[in-house]
Amino acid sequence: MQKAEILLPELKLIGLTCRTALKFEMDSSSAKIPGMLQQYFGNQCANKIHHRLKLGVTYCIYTNYESDYTGEYDYFVGEVVSSFEKLPEGFSKLTIPAQRYVKITAGPAPSPQVCIQAWQEIWSISPETLGGERNYFADFEVYDERAVDPTSTTLDIYIGIKN
């Protein structure tokens, strides 16, 4: 994994959301994320989003943390937009304020294992090694053209860091 510190501007996103927790996601009978991703991609939800800024670039966001990565959180999948106008029915909007991140690039490796393995490593990293203490406001994965081939996926993970 490669990592770098970065400051990102505010992001506006439109997509689908659900409330979940790591303990639910570790059990296939209670996991919500796989079904939500299947709904998002299977129904071509991105094509229903207006004002898209980065066509084909999907953001998977973890936010509204109850505590830390072990508590409940909101999971959001969607795209960055320039405006919330014309919000499609059944979709949610999300604004992430400008903040500092540690950007971690994982892969290439098969999906979803590349993502799962990256998060397992992130959870075990000390704040000193990571580059700062996590703020648990918003963390996200970015899937772009490097993630088209599920047998060789590369993705960027942004971990929110306290100022």
GUDREN-932799 format. One record per residue (C-alpha): residue number from 1; residue in one letter; y, z, x. Coordinates in nm, 4 decimals. Last residue first. Layout:
N
pt num NUM residuo a v Y w Z u X
...
***
This chain:
163
pt num 163 residuo n v 1.8614 w 1.2131 u -0.6249
pt num 162 residuo k v 1.5178 w 1.2746 u -0.7785
pt num 161 residuo i v 1.2711 w 0.9869 u -0.7416
pt num 160 residuo g v 1.1378 w 0.7511 u -1.0094
pt num 159 residuo i v 0.8184 w 0.5753 u -0.8953
pt num 158 residuo y v 0.8255 w 0.1952 u -0.9140
pt num 157 residuo i v 0.4890 w 0.0192 u -0.8937
pt num 156 residuo d v 0.4770 w -0.3409 u -0.7769
pt num 155 residuo l v 0.1727 w -0.5541 u -0.8481
pt num 154 residuo t v -0.0728 w -0.7782 u -0.6660
pt num 153 residuo t v -0.3784 w -0.9058 u -0.8524
pt num 152 residuo s v -0.6691 w -1.0983 u -0.6995
pt num 151 residuo t v -0.9600 w -1.1224 u -0.9457
pt num 150 residuo p v -0.7233 w -1.0965 u -1.2443
pt num 149 residuo d v -0.5370 w -1.4114 u -1.1284
pt num 148 residuo v v -0.1944 w -1.4121 u -1.2968
pt num 147 residuo a v -0.0836 w -1.0908 u -1.1256
pt num 146 residuo r v 0.1165 w -1.2412 u -0.8379
pt num 145 residuo e v 0.3170 w -1.4431 u -1.0946
pt num 144 residuo d v 0.4651 w -1.1177 u -1.2264
pt num 143 residuo y v 0.3332 w -0.7755 u -1.3292
pt num 142 residuo v v 0.5758 w -0.4898 u -1.2741
pt num 141 residuo e v 0.4498 w -0.1317 u -1.3006
pt num 140 residuo f v 0.6699 w 0.1529 u -1.4128
pt num 139 residuo d v 0.7902 w 0.5075 u -1.3644
pt num 138 residuo a v 1.0531 w 0.6688 u -1.5848
pt num 137 residuo f v 1.1907 w 1.0223 u -1.6121
pt num 136 residuo y v 0.9283 w 1.2121 u -1.4167
pt num 135 residuo n v 1.1786 w 1.2956 u -1.1405
pt num 134 residuo r v 0.9315 w 1.2581 u -0.8519
pt num 133 residuo e v 1.0240 w 1.4417 u -0.5324
pt num 132 residuo g v 1.1115 w 1.2191 u -0.2400
pt num 131 residuo g v 0.9840 w 0.9589 u 0.0053
pt num 130 residuo l v 0.6170 w 0.9511 u -0.0950
pt num 129 residuo t v 0.5058 w 1.1192 u 0.2280
pt num 128 residuo e v 0.7508 w 1.4072 u 0.1841
pt num 127 residuo p v 0.6795 w 1.4334 u -0.1901
pt num 126 residuo s v 0.3062 w 1.4703 u -0.1097
pt num 125 residuo i v 0.0773 w 1.1834 u -0.2104
pt num 124 residuo s v -0.2268 w 1.2634 u -0.4289
pt num 123 residuo w v -0.0881 w 1.1290 u -0.7572
pt num 122 residuo i v 0.0297 w 0.8115 u -0.5813
pt num 121 residuo e v -0.3205 w 0.7449 u -0.4420
pt num 120 residuo q v -0.4787 w 0.7747 u -0.7862
pt num 119 residuo w v -0.2010 w 0.5540 u -0.9227
pt num 118 residuo a v -0.2780 w 0.2798 u -0.6678
pt num 117 residuo q v -0.6524 w 0.2983 u -0.7403
pt num 116 residuo i v -0.5978 w 0.2542 u -1.1135
pt num 115 residuo c v -0.3610 w -0.0400 u -1.0624
pt num 114 residuo v v -0.5862 w -0.2284 u -0.8217
pt num 113 residuo q v -0.8890 w -0.1486 u -1.0404
pt num 112 residuo p v -0.7338 w -0.3215 u -1.3439
pt num 111 residuo s v -0.7383 w -0.5877 u -1.1985
pt num 110 residuo p v -0.9196 w -0.7099 u -0.8876
pt num 109 residuo a v -0.7405 w -0.6676 u -0.5537
pt num 108 residuo p v -0.4274 w -0.8015 u -0.3821
pt num 107 residuo g v -0.3086 w -0.5411 u -0.3881
pt num 106 residuo a v -0.0512 w -0.2665 u -0.4291
pt num 105 residuo t v 0.3234 w -0.2753 u -0.3636
pt num 104 residuo i v 0.4973 w 0.0602 u -0.3899
pt num 103 residuo k v 0.8656 w 0.0853 u -0.4750
pt num 102 residuo v v 1.0073 w 0.4358 u -0.4334
pt num 101 residuo y v 1.2737 w 0.4618 u -0.6929
pt num 100 residuo r v 1.6337 w 0.5727 u -0.7320
pt num 99 residuo q v 1.8005 w 0.5465 u -1.0722
pt num 98 residuo a v 2.0014 w 0.3288 u -1.3081
pt num 97 residuo p v 1.9304 w 0.4287 u -1.6665
pt num 96 residuo i v 1.6118 w 0.3148 u -1.8415
pt num 95 residuo t v 1.6786 w 0.1807 u -2.1892
pt num 94 residuo l v 1.3882 w 0.1207 u -2.4262
pt num 93 residuo k v 1.3563 w -0.0847 u -2.7430
pt num 92 residuo s v 1.0595 w -0.0820 u -2.9754
pt num 91 residuo f v 0.8771 w -0.3634 u -3.1569
pt num 90 residuo g v 0.7188 w -0.3530 u -3.5042
pt num 89 residuo e v 0.9647 w -0.6051 u -3.6473
pt num 88 residuo p v 1.1346 w -0.8092 u -3.3753
pt num 87 residuo l v 1.4645 w -0.6728 u -3.2405
pt num 86 residuo k v 1.7207 w -0.9481 u -3.3075
pt num 85 residuo e v 1.9922 w -0.7994 u -3.0866
pt num 84 residuo f v 1.8712 w -0.5567 u -2.8163
pt num 83 residuo s v 2.0484 w -0.7583 u -2.5481
pt num 82 residuo s v 1.9987 w -0.8836 u -2.1920
pt num 81 residuo v v 1.6242 w -0.8245 u -2.2005
pt num 80 residuo v v 1.3567 w -0.6902 u -1.9653
pt num 79 residuo e v 1.0034 w -0.7394 u -2.0956
pt num 78 residuo g v 0.7379 w -0.5335 u -2.2652
pt num 77 residuo v v 0.4775 w -0.2590 u -2.2389
pt num 76 residuo f v 0.5675 w 0.1042 u -2.3090
pt num 75 residuo y v 0.3589 w 0.4176 u -2.2541
pt num 74 residuo d v 0.5173 w 0.7397 u -2.3752
pt num 73 residuo y v 0.4021 w 1.0560 u -2.2028
pt num 72 residuo e v 0.1686 w 1.3522 u -2.2525
pt num 71 residuo g v 0.0970 w 1.5860 u -1.9643
pt num 70 residuo t v -0.0958 w 1.5321 u -1.6374
pt num 69 residuo y v 0.1637 w 1.2933 u -1.4891
pt num 68 residuo d v 0.4314 w 1.5632 u -1.5103
pt num 67 residuo s v 0.5780 w 1.7688 u -1.7938
pt num 66 residuo e v 0.6050 w 1.6153 u -2.1419
pt num 65 residuo y v 0.6992 w 1.2832 u -1.9824
pt num 64 residuo n v 0.9305 w 1.0685 u -2.1915
pt num 63 residuo t v 0.8450 w 0.7688 u -1.9727
pt num 62 residuo y v 0.5606 w 0.5587 u -1.8330
pt num 61 residuo i v 0.6514 w 0.1917 u -1.8290
pt num 60 residuo c v 0.4467 w -0.1287 u -1.8127
pt num 59 residuo y v 0.6843 w -0.4172 u -1.7374
pt num 58 residuo t v 0.5753 w -0.7785 u -1.7812
pt num 57 residuo v v 0.7334 w -1.0720 u -1.5997
pt num 56 residuo g v 0.6505 w -1.3980 u -1.7801
pt num 55 residuo l v 1.0107 w -1.4905 u -1.8496
pt num 54 residuo k v 1.2525 w -1.2692 u -1.6589
pt num 53 residuo l v 1.5701 w -1.2188 u -1.8634
pt num 52 residuo r v 1.4326 w -1.2273 u -2.2186
pt num 51 residuo h v 1.7066 w -1.2494 u -2.4844
pt num 50 residuo h v 1.4662 w -1.2556 u -2.7815
pt num 49 residuo i v 1.1116 w -1.1128 u -2.7767
pt num 48 residuo k v 0.8541 w -1.2914 u -2.9959
pt num 47 residuo n v 0.7091 w -1.4883 u -2.7013
pt num 46 residuo a v 0.6391 w -1.1591 u -2.5216
pt num 45 residuo c v 0.4153 w -1.0550 u -2.8121
pt num 44 residuo q v 0.1555 w -1.3206 u -2.7356
pt num 43 residuo n v -0.0772 w -1.1623 u -2.9939
pt num 42 residuo g v -0.3570 w -1.1229 u -2.7383
pt num 41 residuo f v -0.1132 w -1.0118 u -2.4666
pt num 40 residuo y v 0.0525 w -0.7272 u -2.6561
pt num 39 residuo q v -0.2510 w -0.6351 u -2.8696
pt num 38 residuo q v -0.4844 w -0.6324 u -2.5678
pt num 37 residuo l v -0.2299 w -0.4268 u -2.3758
pt num 36 residuo m v -0.2124 w -0.1793 u -2.6648
pt num 35 residuo g v -0.5883 w -0.1571 u -2.6843
pt num 34 residuo p v -0.6193 w -0.0921 u -2.3099
pt num 33 residuo i v -0.3399 w 0.1714 u -2.3217
pt num 32 residuo k v -0.4754 w 0.3859 u -2.6061
pt num 31 residuo a v -0.7730 w 0.5543 u -2.4372
pt num 30 residuo s v -0.9628 w 0.7886 u -2.6729
pt num 29 residuo s v -1.3160 w 0.6379 u -2.6631
pt num 28 residuo s v -1.2638 w 0.4963 u -2.3120
pt num 27 residuo d v -1.2090 w 0.8462 u -2.1720
pt num 26 residuo m v -0.9758 w 0.8778 u -1.8697
pt num 25 residuo e v -0.6869 w 0.7465 u -2.0827
pt num 24 residuo f v -0.7004 w 1.0488 u -2.3129
pt num 23 residuo k v -0.6773 w 1.3005 u -2.0255
pt num 22 residuo l v -0.4006 w 1.0905 u -1.8687
pt num 21 residuo a v -0.1882 w 1.1286 u -2.1794
pt num 20 residuo t v -0.0766 w 0.9115 u -2.4721
pt num 19 residuo r v 0.2169 w 0.8216 u -2.6964
pt num 18 residuo c v 0.2524 w 0.4535 u -2.7860
pt num 17 residuo t v 0.4980 w 0.1700 u -2.7271
pt num 16 residuo l v 0.5396 w -0.2038 u -2.7793
pt num 15 residuo g v 0.8113 w -0.4218 u -2.6302
pt num 14 residuo i v 1.1829 w -0.4640 u -2.5717
pt num 13 residuo l v 1.3487 w -0.3603 u -2.2469
pt num 12 residuo k v 1.6931 w -0.2748 u -2.1157
pt num 11 residuo l v 1.7080 w -0.1798 u -1.7473
pt num 10 residuo e v 1.9939 w 0.0077 u -1.5828
pt num 9 residuo p v 2.0421 w -0.0808 u -1.2170
pt num 8 residuo l v 1.7755 w -0.0212 u -0.9518
pt num 7 residuo l v 1.8103 w 0.1788 u -0.6305
pt num 6 residuo i v 1.5281 w 0.1175 u -0.3817
pt num 5 residuo e v 1.3098 w 0.3124 u -0.1390
pt num 4 residuo a v 1.0252 w 0.1140 u 0.0196
pt num 3 residuo k v 0.6458 w 0.1300 u 0.0078
pt num 2 residuo q v 0.3498 w -0.0836 u 0.1172
pt num 1 residuo m v 0.0000 w 0.0000 u 0.0000
***
